[in-house]
Amino acid sequence: MNSRLLALALATSAIMVTAAAPAGAQTAPASVARGYKAPRNAFGQPDFSGVWSNATITRLERDPKYGDRATLTADEAKAIEGASDQRNARLRANTDTSNKDPDKLPECQSGATGAACGYNAFWTDPGTRLVRIGGVARTSILTAPANGRLPSRPTAAGARGRAQLGGNFDNPEARALGERCIVGFGGTSGPPMLPVLYNNHYQIQQTKDAVVIVVEMVHDARIVRLADTKHPPADMRVWMGDSIGHWEGDTLVVETTNLRREEGLRGPTENMKTIERFTRVSPEQILYQFEVVDPAAFSGPVKGEESLNFTKDKIYEYACHEGNYAMTGILAGAREAERTGKPIEGNRGQIKEEGGN
């Protein structure tokens, strides 16, 4: 059964490119696939229309063992992808129904174990290959700081990030946005747009004055205005922020402000701004670069690169509210824990969200 159809079942229930150096530069690629010229649409713009996927096993943050090394050797990439294929085959095997011990259930694709699994890897579609820029596999999506790790941030911003991931059981409004079916979990809705455990597809539609990015997860739709160059007042907060774009040659540059505190990269402050760059570099790929500007939350610049890969798959309906039985269970379980005096186990087994993290 096609894994995209499996992702649909789950939803109803709950670069080969030559680019700039990977040190975090956010300029357009120095060159694209040899001899390639991006097609134009009826408005004379580079044509980004279609369905694209950022599914990947590359992590948002780099494994510390790589230090400042941004790329992998061909042998390293082959070994990592091979191990991932083997793990997927193991995790997608039939669950041993004879095992009744919830603490000894198989590991899930997310990395959770035991009762926290909910479902095994048969139902997920996180991607199987590493991000490649200029034909070379990357050690992380983040390119800046040089170590590929999110820089330290003040305690207050960190607390907001932890709260955004859902650690309060008092009422529905205290839970994470994905649990509440408001926007997709993790960073899938953007900005920046980051891969998660499934439903990593985006459909791009263009008009003369706007670019619309339809996010498969929770049917989010980001509208990037091209004709309007003024953001609303700072006290007007919008889901996925207020996005204004312009063309720099063949690159679409998008600036987003006015994000709500509940969104953004790991719990931003209210003044977070993102700058995204979309460049079609071949018939099959768009180079996606982003920069997060939030001095109050991060002690240094945060930049990253991904590949959006063309797919003939369709965007499936994500019936989040219709199948959101988990919210009732979460709150009911908390009330029972309060009644009995047993501690709540918190977020044990919580989905490891962006880029396999």
Secondary structure by P-SEA (a helix, b strand, c coil): ccaaaaaaaaaacccccccccccccccccccccccbbbbbccccccccccbbbccccccccccccccccccccaaaaaaaaaaaaaaaaaaaccccccccccccccccccccccccccccccccccccccccccccccccccccccccccccccaaaaaaaaaaacccccccccccccccccccccccccccbbbcccccbbbbbbcccbbbbbbcccbbbbbbbccccccccccccccccbbbbbbcccbbbbbbcccccccccccccccbbbbbbbbbccccbbbbbbbbbbcccccbbbbbcccbbbbcccccccccccccaaaaaaaaaaaaaaaaccccccccccccccccc
